[in-house]
Structures are given as C-alpha cells and as structure tokens.
Amino acid sequence: MYSNEDINSAVASGALSADAAAALRAHVSADREMPVGDEENFRLVTSFNDIFVTIGVVILLVAVGSIGSTVFSSIGVETLSVGLASLLVAATAWFLGEIFTRRRRMALPSIVLLTVFVWAVFFAAAGLLLTPFTLVSDAGSTSGSGFDGSIIARTLGAAFAIGWMLAAGAITVLATYLHWKRFMVPITVAAGAAALVGSMLAALTLADQAVSGGNGSYATLPLILISGIAVFIAAMRWDMSDRERTTRRSDVAFWLHLLAAPMIAHPLFYSLGIVGGDREVGIASAIGVIAIYILFGLVALVIDRRALLVSALAYVLAALAILFRQFGAVELNFALTALIIGSALLTLSVFWSPIRARLVAKLPPEWRNRLPVVGVLPA
C-alpha cells in the first residue's frame, strides 16, 4: 500500500512523472467509484511488520519506564523519580523515532512513538517542575500517577497549580513542535493541540479543586467547546491549503478534525443531559440531539470529513434509544436503533460523493473555492 506522500516523493525524486501520478489517482478513483480525496486516505498499517514493530516498541518502552522508575525511586523524591523516568522514556521514544519514523517511515509505530513521547514529556516536565516544592512541603504525596494534583492544589494554592500545569503544558507543546520539525508525523500537530488544551483544562480543574473542592467538570465544558471550535478552524486552514488532498497537510487536517470533533460534540450533548447529566432526559432533548447530529452530518458533507459523524455517534444512539423507549418499543429498543443508524451511515457512505456534490453546488462560489475539491466520477 502506498500513500499520497509516497507518490509525491516518487514524483519529487523523478521516479514517477506528475502526469503518471495524476493518472494513477484518476484510475484509483474510477476503480473504487469514489474520488480519492473523498476517501480521507491516511496511512496506518502498510504491512504486518508495522504491527510487529509496534508490539516491540510498546514492550521496550514499558520496560524502559519500569526500569527507570525502579532505578530513580532510590532517590526518595517521588516527583523527581517520576520526572526522570518519564524523561528516559521520552528520550527512548525519540531515539526509536530516528529509526522507524525518519528512516523506515512506518506509520503505526510512528504514531505510537509520538503519543508516548508527548505523554512522557508532559510527566517529565510536571514532575521536574514540582520537585523543588516537594522538598519543602507535602505536595509530593503519591498517587497512582506519581503525584496527586488535588493535593498539590490544596497545599500550594490555586495560582501555583495553574502556573505549574500551564508551564508543563508549554514545555510539552515546545517539545512536540521540535518533534514535528524533525519527523513531520501528521498526528503531531493534533498532539500538540491536545497537550495545550489538556494543560489548560487540567489547570482549571486544579484551580477549582483548590478553591471550592469541586472537580471542575462544569467549569471546563465551555473551555472544551471553545477549544474544539479553535482546533476545527485550524483543521480547516490545513484542509484549505491542500484542497485536492494529495499531501501531508491533508493528513494533518484529518487528525485535527478527529481531535476537534469530540471536543465540540461532548459539551453540546452533555448540556442536553444525554451523558453525565443529573436530570431525566426527555423527548425534547433526544430530538435536539438528533437535530444536532443532522447538522453535524451536513457540516461533515460540506467539509468532506466524517469525524463529526463518528464522534457524535454514541450520543445519537442514546437519543434514539430514549425515543424508542418513550414510544413503547422497549424490547426492540437496541435493535431498532442500530438498524436505523447502521442503514443511514451505510447509505450515506455509498452516496457520499453525489450528495456532497449537490450540497456544495448550492453554496456561494467564494465558499466552494475554499472547500476540498468535489470529485467528478466517470459516467
């Protein structure tokens, strides 16, 4: 299996002409009866060797983390041992990236290595930044993750907790940026955005714990929604820079859309009480969920991205189940819900391109000229 990046690399090296590359993409579109861009191609596994290497990478990184924790635990300062062990894992992930990402260009191992690198850098930064203060306070009380954020917030105060978490997030974002400049893994931009948003949410939660003893769930929902919209706008900027979806920029946009979708969907459906709410969900709320999902579907068609539909799927399943239960179809509740949603998604998949073409044709020309290209299939 070859990705668009592989084809572009072959064109750049002279191994394949631009006309031949265009002909290949046209042939694939005609053979699959769907424009290449509409398929949202991204490379995950090219062969079983990707899975084989990924298993080895995971085992090695777990071993490095375990050995680091054991060795550094003798220092006697929990935050320092967590920070140093995490730093060792991050360095190992970077080293393995030089082999399997930069040289071998293996997709799945690269995604795993990037994910582990970002998490390891965050824990390393959080642990090392906190270490000086644990030596003069009881903020280093241990928990499953090495240190308890709620204890830190109550002991050192809300201002410190916010600054500490934002500083750890800033270091993580900077490290992620350096990783992007070195390896150019498409998921890296989304990982950096997730690190930034996650650190802000964690800071807000810690502040709420320090001030009122709450968990910050209600305070974070507006921030999640605003952040999701911001990530969605960033994804659209990447999408508009590659309207034909033939370069790495389209893959970057794919991962950003995948990150933005649940961040937009969850606060909206939470406010309707579908999940996590403390009120009884009525017919009005269930219909509201379905209406929002239809709106998500229209947006997904216009921008040619299915992430919104997938991220909101669990919520609309719950809403339909509520409606069927309200109208007495208790025994067939799950079956009817699955039948309707499954049929709708498969029908939409089959007719995605013609439906999108008709929908985009109704938009103003200045919008159409910024959206991903509408493929034309042979008659």
C-alpha atoms as one frame of an Amber mdcrd trajectory, in Angstrom:
protein
   0.000   0.000   0.000   1.356   3.407  -0.962   0.205   6.716   0.440  -0.103
  10.062  -1.321   3.127  11.091   0.386   4.908   8.119  -1.191   3.566   9.094
  -4.626   4.616  12.722  -4.089   8.069  11.556  -3.005   8.365   9.428  -6.142
   7.416  12.438  -8.299   9.922  14.658  -6.489  12.727  12.120  -6.997  11.929
  11.663 -10.674  10.927   8.009 -10.299   7.387   8.862 -11.385   6.169  11.693
 -13.608   3.493  14.132 -12.447   1.238  13.003 -15.295   1.661   9.364 -14.309
   0.838  10.223 -10.690  -2.302  12.068 -11.774  -3.290   9.138 -13.986  -2.763
   6.716 -11.108  -5.001   8.757  -8.809  -7.650   9.022 -11.536  -7.519   5.260
 -12.073  -7.954   4.573  -8.348 -10.917   6.974  -8.223 -12.613   5.278 -11.154
 -11.824   1.774  -9.894 -13.291   2.465  -6.446 -16.115   4.627  -7.816 -15.175
   7.390  -5.383 -12.779  10.333  -5.717  -9.535   9.709  -3.867  -9.989  12.823
  -1.739 -13.428  11.695  -0.544 -11.942   8.545   0.977  -9.945  10.511   3.590
  -6.875   8.384   2.971  -4.322   8.183   5.732  -1.689   5.541   6.262  -1.881
   3.482   9.441  -0.666  -0.031   8.586   1.203  -0.890   5.385   2.052  -4.466
   6.338   2.049  -6.813   9.298   5.573  -5.629  10.004   4.045  -2.342  11.250
   2.115  -4.280  13.888   5.146  -6.433  14.682   7.356  -3.373  15.205   4.661
  -1.586  17.221   4.398  -4.517  19.625   8.162  -4.454  20.093   8.144  -0.667
  20.587   5.438  -0.846  23.246   7.188  -3.660  25.128  10.524  -1.817  25.037
   9.054   1.484  26.207   7.190  -0.227  29.051  10.426  -1.911  30.072  12.357
   1.377  29.956   9.692   3.099  32.056   9.645   0.282  34.602  13.444   0.165
  34.876  13.611   3.950  35.157  11.001   4.009  37.914  12.865   1.317  39.854
  16.274   2.949  39.483  15.193   6.516  40.211  12.905   5.557  43.096  16.024
   5.170  45.227  16.342   8.978  45.140  13.452   9.156  47.608  11.590  12.060
  45.968   8.556  10.752  44.140   8.117  13.661  41.745  11.792  13.594  40.787
  11.767   9.846  40.146   8.620  10.148  38.018  10.132  13.053  36.089  13.428
  11.323  35.402  11.790   8.014  34.435   9.450   9.855  32.073  12.380  11.761
  30.600  14.131   8.457  29.928  11.027   7.135  28.151  10.782  10.323  26.053
  14.443  10.064  25.041  13.962   6.406  24.082  10.883   7.250  22.015  12.842
   9.959  20.180  15.722   7.551  19.508  13.355   4.896  18.150  11.720   7.588
  16.026  15.054   8.167  14.304  14.914   4.546  13.132  11.270   3.733  12.499
   9.934   7.200  11.638  12.744   9.103   9.958  14.432   6.170   8.195  11.813
   3.423   7.832   8.797   5.790   7.652   6.489   3.296   9.325   3.108   4.797
  10.110   1.718   2.893  13.108   4.994   2.766  15.076   5.435   6.493  14.383
   2.006   7.279  15.818   2.679   5.191  18.929   6.132   6.710  19.417   4.796
  10.252  19.052   1.961   9.594  21.506   4.292   8.104  24.092   6.795  10.933
  23.569   4.181  13.630  24.242   2.860  11.938  27.378   6.355  11.227  28.671
   7.491  14.817  28.132   4.420  16.110  29.967   5.001  13.877  33.003   8.709
  14.657  32.940   8.032  18.396  32.885   5.328  18.169  35.563   7.498  16.056
  37.866  10.718  18.024  37.468   8.991  21.404  37.827   7.295  20.275  41.018
  10.345  18.672  42.622  11.796  21.814  44.313   8.470  22.447  46.046   8.028
  18.850  47.222  11.230  19.187  49.194   9.671  21.888  51.389   6.037  20.753
  51.507   3.831  17.669  51.493   2.668  18.329  47.923   4.557  15.306  46.715
   2.140  12.849  48.287   1.942   9.941  45.952  -0.917   8.600  43.909  -1.267
   6.207  41.008   0.347   8.696  38.648   3.246   9.602  40.943   1.734  12.745
  42.423  -1.775  13.868  43.290  -2.853  17.087  41.595  -5.628  17.777  44.101
  -3.152  17.601  46.999  -0.790  19.911  45.140  -3.601  22.397  44.511  -4.731
  22.403  48.138  -1.209  22.553  49.538   0.454  25.103  47.285  -2.606  27.073
  46.183  -4.603  27.674  43.032  -2.169  30.179  41.497   0.745  27.768  41.825
  -1.300  24.846  40.484  -2.337  26.853  37.418   1.192  28.076  36.731   2.684
  24.626  37.261   0.269  22.900  34.892   0.480  25.595  32.205   4.283  25.533
  32.366   4.293  21.746  31.959   1.903  22.119  29.037   4.061  24.811  27.406
   7.156  22.604  27.648   5.191  19.713  26.137   3.968  21.861  23.245   7.525
  23.072  22.580   8.859  19.506  22.605   6.029  18.450  20.281   6.946  21.278
  17.906  10.582  20.110  17.843   9.357  16.566  17.169   7.298  17.886  14.247
  10.268  19.748  12.775  12.384  16.599  12.990   9.960  13.825  11.993   6.906
  15.508  10.372   4.458  12.868  11.619   0.957  14.142  10.639  -0.598  13.424
  14.043   1.999  15.634  15.770   0.110  18.906  15.242  -3.035  17.418  16.776
  -0.974  16.024  19.654   0.474  19.469  20.318  -3.004  20.999  20.273  -4.244
  18.282  22.634  -1.339  18.969  25.004  -2.114  22.687  25.034  -5.847  22.213
  25.600  -5.288  19.421  28.103  -2.935  21.522  30.218  -5.434  24.397  30.263
  -8.240  22.057  31.304  -6.060  20.475  33.977  -5.085  23.911  35.294  -8.736
  24.936  35.509  -9.649  21.702  37.274  -6.826  22.084  39.797  -7.861  25.676
  40.477 -11.431  24.524  41.123 -10.168  21.810  43.456  -8.047  24.305  45.372
 -10.762  26.931  45.719 -14.005  25.017  46.120 -13.068  21.367  46.354 -15.020
  20.581  43.161 -13.929  18.560  40.166 -14.132  21.377  37.636 -16.423  19.429
  35.260 -18.912  22.233  34.695 -16.233  24.904  34.525 -14.289  23.038  31.855
 -17.183  22.367  29.464 -17.223  25.883  27.901 -13.436  25.752  27.529 -13.664
  22.358  25.825 -16.238  23.699  23.359 -14.259  26.861  22.589 -11.061  24.849
  22.209 -12.824  22.375  19.937 -14.010  25.166  17.673 -10.481  26.639  17.608
  -8.994  23.246  16.662 -11.689  22.841  13.991 -10.732  26.216  12.486  -7.074
  25.154  12.486  -8.046  21.898  10.768  -9.915  23.824   8.096  -6.867  26.020
   7.461  -4.774  22.909   6.839  -7.549  21.467   4.654  -7.839  24.627   2.562
  -4.108  24.539   1.896  -4.487  21.136   0.195  -7.895  21.076  -1.457  -7.068
  18.005  -3.563  -5.796  16.087  -0.517  -2.598  14.807  -2.058  -0.017  15.976
   0.519   0.851  15.553   4.181  -1.171  18.684   5.011  -4.387  16.746   4.422
  -3.259  14.085   6.908  -2.523  16.797   9.475  -6.030  18.170   8.937  -7.514
  14.678   9.374  -6.019  14.283  12.855  -7.033  17.821  13.845 -10.624  17.106
  12.783 -10.509  13.867  14.755  -9.438  15.846  17.833 -11.894  18.707  17.351
 -14.981  16.560  16.752 -15.428  15.075  20.262 -14.443  18.394  21.850 -17.336
  20.064  20.033 -19.812  17.206  20.395 -19.387  16.352  24.077 -20.233  19.760
  25.635 -23.273  20.158  23.374 -24.729  16.747  24.159 -23.740  16.966  27.818
 -25.803  20.153  28.101 -28.797  18.201  26.772 -28.330  15.603  29.522 -27.537
  12.654  27.269 -24.379  11.792  29.215 -23.219  12.840  32.646 -26.294  14.956
  33.255 -28.195  14.936  36.518 -31.670  15.306  35.011 -34.099  12.964  33.280
 -33.699  13.011  29.519 -36.997  13.732  27.764 -38.224  13.545  24.203 -37.301
  17.176  23.539 -33.654  16.585  24.486 -33.492  13.409  22.399 -34.920  15.216
  19.370 -32.427  18.012  19.981 -29.569  15.509  19.849 -30.827  14.093  16.545
 -31.204  17.608  15.116 -27.626  18.477  16.107 -26.406  15.207  14.591 -28.126
  16.056  11.297 -26.395  19.439  11.401 -23.087  17.666  12.047 -23.818  15.476
   9.029 -24.350  18.496   6.785 -21.112  20.084   8.000 -19.280  16.766   7.513
 -20.512  16.569   3.933 -19.562  20.155   3.127 -16.016  19.873   4.503 -15.708
  16.228   3.382 -14.733  14.929   6.807 -16.523  12.118   8.642 -15.013  12.749
  12.093 -18.008  14.740  13.350 -20.373  11.891  12.482 -18.227   9.285  14.222
 -17.595  11.338  17.369 -21.294  12.054  17.899 -22.423   8.515  17.091 -22.699
   7.309  20.700 -24.854  10.293  21.640 -27.331   9.867  18.805 -27.571   6.139
  19.548 -28.521   7.013  23.132 -31.041   9.607  21.905 -32.756   7.191  19.517
 -32.882   4.551  22.236 -34.621   7.049  24.509 -37.173   7.874  21.802 -37.981
   4.227  21.096 -38.323   3.555  24.813 -40.674   6.527  25.183 -42.890   5.200
  22.391 -43.082   1.712  23.875 -40.569  -0.222  21.767 -38.701  -1.471  24.817
 -37.779  -4.975  23.689 -36.601  -3.883  20.228 -35.007  -0.713  21.549 -31.395
  -1.556  20.734 -32.181  -3.440  17.518 -34.250  -0.619  16.006 -31.672   1.985
  16.987 -28.822   0.013  15.451 -30.884  -0.711  12.314 -31.667   2.960  11.652
 -28.183   4.311  12.382 -26.382   1.492  10.578 -28.581   1.833   7.489 -28.205
   5.622   7.467 -24.415   5.505   7.735 -24.033   2.871   5.033 -26.396   4.724
   2.689 -24.508   7.952   3.296 -21.220   6.175   2.609 -22.435   4.799  -0.729
 -23.882   8.114  -1.931 -21.382  10.405  -0.182 -19.884  11.902  -3.345 -23.111
  12.726  -5.255 -24.816  14.086  -2.124 -21.797  16.230  -1.351 -21.583  17.481
  -4.925 -25.216  18.656  -4.850 -24.831  20.224  -1.420 -21.624  22.094  -2.235
 -23.099  23.313  -5.529 -25.677  25.292  -3.553 -23.009  27.210  -1.603 -21.659
  30.634  -2.613 -18.701  30.500  -5.048 -16.275  32.004  -2.505 -17.073  29.123
  -0.146 -16.768  26.464  -2.855 -13.353  27.773  -3.843 -12.040  27.173  -0.309
 -13.545  23.761   0.337 -11.949  20.430  -0.658 -12.366  19.732  -4.342 -15.578
  17.967  -5.348 -14.507  14.911  -7.317 -16.118  14.094 -10.642 -16.619  10.422
 -11.277 -16.827   8.902 -14.734 -20.313   8.194 -16.062
